[in-house]
Amino acid sequence: MNEALSYFLKLDDAVIITDTEHRIIDVNAKYEEITGHRRNDIIGFQAGILKSGLTPKRTYEQMKEALNDSRAWSGVFVNRKRNKGLWHSNITITPIEIGQSLFFIGIFRDLGTITEGTYVSEKRITKIQNEILKVLALSCEIRDPFIEEHLLRVQTLTKKFLKTFNAANEMMLTEDYIQQVVNASIMHDIGKSGIPEGILYKPGKLTYYERSIIETHPLIGVDILNKISNELEDELFRQEIIVSKSIVEFHHEKWDGTGYPHQLKGDEIPFEAQVVSIVDVYDALTTRRAYKDAWTHEQAIDHLQQQRGVAFKAELVDLFVEAIDASA
């Protein structure tokens, strides 16, 4: 390491030094501390290893344009740490010529430490995401006066379920992902807004024709989300919409392949859809509606256990029962 470059590594902020090909030459201790990446593991790699997919494409275009002209550039990045958590930072990249070589010095400022009001905190972002998805879900299912309570219970149970899963699986899920699934779970049945009320709330058994119509609601829901995402075009909700689509489309698939709309089997079904499927069935069974009486907790749990390896992954049923019993 050139002595002139080494001085930058002594700064209190996170520092990364790259060459003209944007390969990492060195990072300082603060960079290691914040990102979780060890210096010796990333030297020689492209600086893009931190990309989260949440930084607007235009930001990267502006950065490349400036650096290609050997101009300093400053902007906001949303990167991912080694543990998959998000890191919001302002970065200033300055080209430094030493001898015949050109280097880029990137100095990061953690935006999470800036006074709220100047920068939107992670907590505030999560609240905004959750509240807007809630409004979207309720507006799609406004015909049902009891739907808000159901949707909020689904969110609460989903969070308990995922926390229990994480504790049993060495914390393999990030807090960001858990919150995304919790936020998105409220959208699971938005497609029912396209189903006639006479079928949706019919007491008694549905005919084959009526059942076929009901089974279109996951695809109706995905169509609604596609229209929302096409209009929104906002990085703030991009990942939530992706997870929402997965839950909406696949939460009626069954472990044995007899579900709908695609007859997926086993772990072909996305994990978040498997989780919300169990939660949704439990809450639907234990809630009284105009067309059905409520089951007891014991009856609902007995049903879930009977469906281990049939409708649901056996391990997930066991963990859900553990989560429910722990909160009882």
C-alpha positions as CSV (number, residue, x, y, z in Angstrom):
1,M,0.0,0.0,0.0
2,N,1.4,3.4,-1.1
3,E,2.1,5.6,2.0
4,A,0.0,8.4,0.6
5,L,-3.0,6.1,0.3
6,S,-2.5,4.6,3.7
7,Y,-3.4,8.0,5.4
8,F,-6.9,7.7,4.1
9,L,-7.3,4.4,6.0
10,K,-6.8,6.2,9.3
11,L,-10.0,8.2,8.9
12,D,-12.9,7.6,11.4
13,D,-15.4,7.0,8.6
14,A,-15.5,3.8,6.5
15,V,-13.0,4.0,3.7
16,I,-12.6,1.9,0.5
17,I,-9.8,2.3,-2.0
18,T,-10.2,0.9,-5.5
19,D,-8.3,0.9,-8.8
20,T,-9.5,2.2,-12.2
21,E,-11.3,-1.2,-12.7
22,H,-13.1,-0.7,-9.4
23,R,-11.3,-3.6,-7.8
24,I,-10.8,-3.3,-4.1
25,I,-7.2,-2.5,-3.1
26,D,-7.8,-1.8,0.6
27,V,-10.4,-0.9,3.3
28,N,-10.0,0.4,6.8
29,A,-11.1,-1.1,10.1
30,K,-14.3,1.1,10.2
31,Y,-15.4,-0.4,6.8
32,E,-14.9,-3.9,8.2
33,E,-16.8,-3.0,11.3
34,I,-19.8,-1.6,9.5
35,T,-20.1,-4.0,6.6
36,G,-19.0,-7.2,8.3
37,H,-16.6,-7.9,5.4
38,R,-13.1,-8.8,6.4
39,R,-10.3,-6.9,4.5
40,N,-8.4,-10.1,3.5
41,D,-11.6,-11.7,2.1
42,I,-12.6,-8.8,-0.3
43,I,-9.3,-7.4,-1.6
44,G,-9.2,-7.9,-5.4
45,F,-13.0,-8.2,-5.7
46,Q,-15.2,-5.6,-7.5
47,A,-16.6,-2.9,-5.2
48,G,-20.1,-3.9,-6.3
49,I,-20.1,-6.8,-3.8
50,L,-22.1,-4.5,-1.5
51,K,-24.9,-3.8,-4.0
52,S,-28.4,-4.5,-2.7
53,G,-30.4,-3.8,-5.8
54,L,-32.2,-1.0,-4.0
55,T,-30.0,1.9,-5.1
56,P,-31.6,3.6,-8.2
57,K,-29.8,2.7,-11.5
58,R,-29.5,6.4,-12.3
59,T,-27.3,6.8,-9.2
60,Y,-24.8,4.3,-10.6
61,E,-24.9,6.0,-14.0
62,Q,-24.2,9.4,-12.6
63,M,-21.3,7.9,-10.5
64,K,-19.7,6.2,-13.5
65,E,-20.1,9.3,-15.7
66,A,-18.2,11.4,-13.1
67,L,-15.5,8.8,-12.4
68,N,-14.9,8.2,-16.1
69,D,-14.1,11.9,-16.4
70,S,-11.8,11.7,-13.3
71,R,-14.2,13.9,-11.4
72,A,-15.2,13.5,-7.7
73,W,-18.7,12.3,-7.1
74,S,-21.0,12.1,-4.1
75,G,-24.3,10.3,-3.7
76,V,-26.5,8.0,-1.5
77,F,-26.2,4.3,-1.7
78,V,-28.3,1.5,-0.2
79,N,-25.9,-1.4,0.2
80,R,-26.0,-4.8,1.9
81,K,-23.8,-5.8,4.7
82,R,-22.3,-9.3,4.9
83,N,-25.2,-10.4,7.1
84,K,-27.7,-9.2,4.4
85,G,-28.8,-6.2,6.5
86,L,-29.2,-2.9,4.7
87,W,-26.7,0.0,5.1
88,H,-27.8,3.5,4.0
89,S,-24.8,5.8,3.4
90,N,-23.6,8.9,1.6
91,I,-20.4,8.2,-0.2
92,T,-17.9,10.6,-1.7
93,I,-15.5,9.1,-4.2
94,T,-12.5,11.1,-5.1
95,P,-9.9,10.2,-7.9
96,I,-6.3,10.5,-6.7
97,E,-3.4,10.2,-9.1
98,I,-0.2,8.9,-7.6
99,G,2.8,8.6,-10.0
100,Q,1.4,7.0,-13.1
101,S,-1.6,5.3,-11.4
102,L,-5.1,6.5,-10.7
103,F,-7.0,5.4,-7.5
104,F,-10.5,6.1,-6.2
105,I,-11.0,6.9,-2.5
106,G,-14.5,6.2,-1.3
107,I,-15.5,7.7,2.1
108,F,-18.8,6.5,3.5
109,R,-21.0,8.4,6.0
110,D,-23.6,6.3,7.8
111,L,-26.9,8.0,7.2
112,G,-28.5,6.1,10.1
113,T,-26.6,8.4,12.5
114,I,-28.0,11.6,11.1
115,T,-30.8,13.4,13.0
116,E,-34.2,12.2,11.9
117,G,-36.0,14.8,9.8
118,T,-32.8,15.2,7.8
119,Y,-32.8,11.6,6.8
120,V,-35.6,9.0,7.0
121,S,-34.7,6.3,9.6
122,E,-35.1,2.6,9.0
123,K,-37.8,2.5,11.6
124,R,-39.7,5.3,9.8
125,I,-39.3,3.6,6.4
126,T,-40.6,0.3,7.8
127,K,-43.7,2.1,9.3
128,I,-44.4,3.9,6.0
129,Q,-44.1,0.6,4.1
130,N,-46.4,-1.2,6.5
131,E,-49.0,1.5,6.6
132,I,-49.2,1.9,2.8
133,L,-49.4,-1.8,2.2
134,K,-52.2,-2.0,4.9
135,V,-54.2,0.7,3.1
136,L,-53.8,-1.1,-0.2
137,A,-54.9,-4.4,1.3
138,L,-57.9,-2.9,3.0
139,S,-59.0,-1.0,-0.1
140,C,-59.0,-4.2,-2.1
141,E,-61.0,-6.1,0.5
142,I,-63.3,-3.3,1.7
143,R,-66.5,-5.4,1.3
144,D,-65.5,-7.5,4.4
145,P,-66.1,-5.5,7.7
146,F,-64.0,-8.0,9.6
147,I,-61.0,-8.1,7.3
148,E,-58.8,-5.6,9.1
149,E,-58.7,-7.7,12.3
150,H,-57.9,-10.8,10.2
151,L,-55.1,-9.0,8.4
152,L,-53.5,-7.6,11.5
153,R,-53.7,-11.0,13.2
154,V,-52.0,-12.6,10.2
155,Q,-49.1,-10.0,10.5
156,T,-48.7,-10.6,14.2
157,L,-48.7,-14.3,13.9
158,T,-46.4,-14.2,11.0
159,K,-43.8,-12.2,13.0
160,K,-44.0,-14.7,16.0
161,F,-43.7,-17.6,13.6
162,L,-40.6,-16.2,11.8
163,K,-39.0,-15.3,15.1
164,T,-39.5,-18.9,16.3
165,F,-38.2,-20.3,13.0
166,N,-35.1,-18.1,13.3
167,A,-34.4,-19.2,16.9
168,A,-34.5,-22.8,15.8
169,N,-32.4,-22.2,12.7
170,E,-29.4,-20.3,13.9
171,M,-30.9,-16.9,13.0
172,M,-30.6,-17.6,9.3
173,L,-33.2,-15.0,8.4
174,T,-32.3,-11.3,8.4
175,E,-34.4,-8.8,10.3
176,D,-35.0,-7.0,7.0
177,Y,-36.4,-10.1,5.4
178,I,-38.6,-10.9,8.4
179,Q,-40.0,-7.4,8.3
180,Q,-40.6,-7.6,4.5
181,V,-42.6,-10.9,5.0
182,V,-44.6,-9.4,7.9
183,N,-45.4,-6.3,5.8
184,A,-46.3,-8.3,2.7
185,S,-48.4,-10.8,4.6
186,I,-51.2,-8.3,4.8
187,M,-51.6,-8.5,1.0
188,H,-52.2,-12.2,0.8
189,D,-55.8,-12.2,-0.3
190,I,-56.1,-9.0,-2.2
191,G,-57.2,-11.0,-5.3
192,K,-60.5,-11.8,-3.6
193,S,-61.6,-8.3,-4.5
194,G,-62.2,-9.7,-8.0
195,I,-64.5,-12.6,-6.8
196,P,-68.3,-12.1,-6.7
197,E,-69.7,-11.7,-3.2
198,G,-72.3,-14.4,-3.8
199,I,-69.4,-16.9,-4.2
200,L,-67.0,-15.4,-1.7
201,Y,-69.4,-15.4,1.2
202,K,-71.7,-18.3,0.2
203,P,-72.7,-20.5,3.2
204,G,-72.3,-24.2,2.6
205,K,-70.4,-26.1,-0.1
206,L,-69.3,-24.5,-3.3
207,T,-70.0,-26.0,-6.7
208,Y,-67.1,-27.1,-8.9
209,Y,-67.7,-24.0,-11.0
210,E,-67.7,-21.7,-8.0
211,R,-64.6,-23.4,-6.6
212,S,-62.8,-22.8,-9.9
213,I,-63.7,-19.1,-9.7
214,I,-62.4,-18.8,-6.1
215,E,-59.1,-20.4,-7.2
216,T,-58.4,-17.6,-9.6
217,H,-57.9,-15.1,-6.8
218,P,-54.1,-15.5,-6.4
219,L,-53.6,-14.6,-10.1
220,I,-56.1,-11.7,-9.8
221,G,-54.0,-10.5,-6.8
222,V,-50.7,-10.7,-8.8
223,D,-52.3,-8.7,-11.6
224,I,-53.3,-6.0,-9.0
225,L,-49.8,-5.9,-7.6
226,N,-48.3,-5.7,-11.1
227,K,-50.4,-2.7,-11.8
228,I,-49.5,-1.1,-8.5
229,S,-45.8,-1.7,-9.0
230,N,-45.9,-0.4,-12.6
231,E,-47.4,2.9,-11.3
232,L,-45.3,3.2,-8.2
233,E,-41.8,2.8,-9.6
234,D,-40.4,3.5,-6.1
235,E,-37.4,1.8,-4.7
236,L,-38.9,2.1,-1.2
237,F,-41.4,-0.6,-2.0
238,R,-39.7,-2.7,-4.6
239,Q,-38.6,-5.5,-2.3
240,E,-42.0,-5.5,-0.4
241,I,-43.9,-5.8,-3.7
242,I,-41.7,-8.7,-4.8
243,V,-42.3,-10.6,-1.6
244,S,-46.0,-9.7,-1.7
245,K,-46.3,-11.1,-5.2
246,S,-44.7,-14.4,-4.0
247,I,-47.1,-14.6,-1.0
248,V,-50.2,-13.6,-3.0
249,E,-49.6,-16.1,-5.9
250,F,-48.4,-19.1,-3.9
251,H,-50.0,-19.2,-0.5
252,H,-52.7,-21.7,-1.6
253,E,-50.1,-24.2,-2.9
254,K,-49.8,-27.4,-0.9
255,W,-46.8,-29.4,0.1
256,D,-48.1,-32.5,-1.7
257,G,-48.7,-30.6,-5.0
258,T,-52.5,-30.5,-4.8
259,G,-52.8,-26.8,-4.2
260,Y,-53.5,-24.0,-6.7
261,P,-52.9,-22.1,-9.0
262,H,-49.8,-23.9,-10.2
263,Q,-49.7,-27.2,-8.2
264,L,-46.3,-26.5,-6.9
265,K,-44.8,-29.2,-4.6
266,G,-42.6,-29.2,-1.6
267,D,-39.9,-26.5,-1.5
268,E,-40.9,-25.3,-5.0
269,I,-43.3,-23.2,-3.0
270,P,-41.5,-20.0,-1.8
271,F,-40.7,-20.0,1.9
272,E,-42.6,-16.9,2.6
273,A,-45.7,-18.3,1.0
274,Q,-45.4,-21.5,3.0
275,V,-45.3,-19.4,6.2
276,V,-48.3,-17.2,5.5
277,S,-50.3,-20.2,4.3
278,I,-50.1,-21.8,7.7
279,V,-50.8,-18.6,9.5
280,D,-53.8,-17.8,7.2
281,V,-55.4,-21.2,7.7
282,Y,-55.0,-21.1,11.5
283,D,-56.6,-17.6,11.8
284,A,-59.4,-18.5,9.3
285,L,-60.3,-21.6,11.2
286,T,-60.3,-19.9,14.6
287,T,-62.4,-16.9,13.5
288,R,-66.2,-16.8,13.3
289,R,-67.5,-15.6,10.0
290,A,-71.0,-15.2,8.6
291,Y,-70.7,-18.5,6.7
292,K,-68.9,-20.5,9.4
293,D,-68.4,-20.9,13.1
294,A,-65.0,-20.5,14.8
295,W,-63.0,-23.6,15.6
296,T,-61.3,-23.8,19.0
297,H,-57.5,-23.4,19.2
298,E,-57.2,-27.1,19.8
299,Q,-59.3,-28.1,16.8
300,A,-57.3,-25.8,14.5
301,I,-53.9,-27.1,15.8
302,D,-55.2,-30.7,15.4
303,H,-56.1,-29.9,11.8
304,L,-52.7,-28.4,11.1
305,Q,-51.0,-31.4,12.5
306,Q,-53.1,-33.7,10.4
307,Q,-51.9,-31.7,7.4
308,R,-48.1,-32.1,8.2
309,G,-46.5,-33.3,5.0
310,V,-49.8,-33.0,3.1
311,A,-50.7,-29.3,2.8
312,F,-47.8,-28.0,4.8
313,K,-44.1,-28.7,5.5
314,A,-44.0,-30.8,8.7
315,E,-41.1,-28.8,10.2
316,L,-43.0,-25.5,9.7
317,V,-46.2,-26.8,11.3
318,D,-44.2,-27.9,14.4
319,L,-42.5,-24.5,14.7
320,F,-45.8,-22.7,14.2
321,V,-47.4,-24.7,17.0
322,E,-44.4,-23.9,19.2
323,A,-44.8,-20.2,18.4
324,I,-48.5,-20.2,19.1
325,D,-48.1,-22.1,22.4
326,A,-45.3,-19.8,23.5
327,S,-47.6,-16.7,23.1
328,A,-50.6,-18.3,24.7
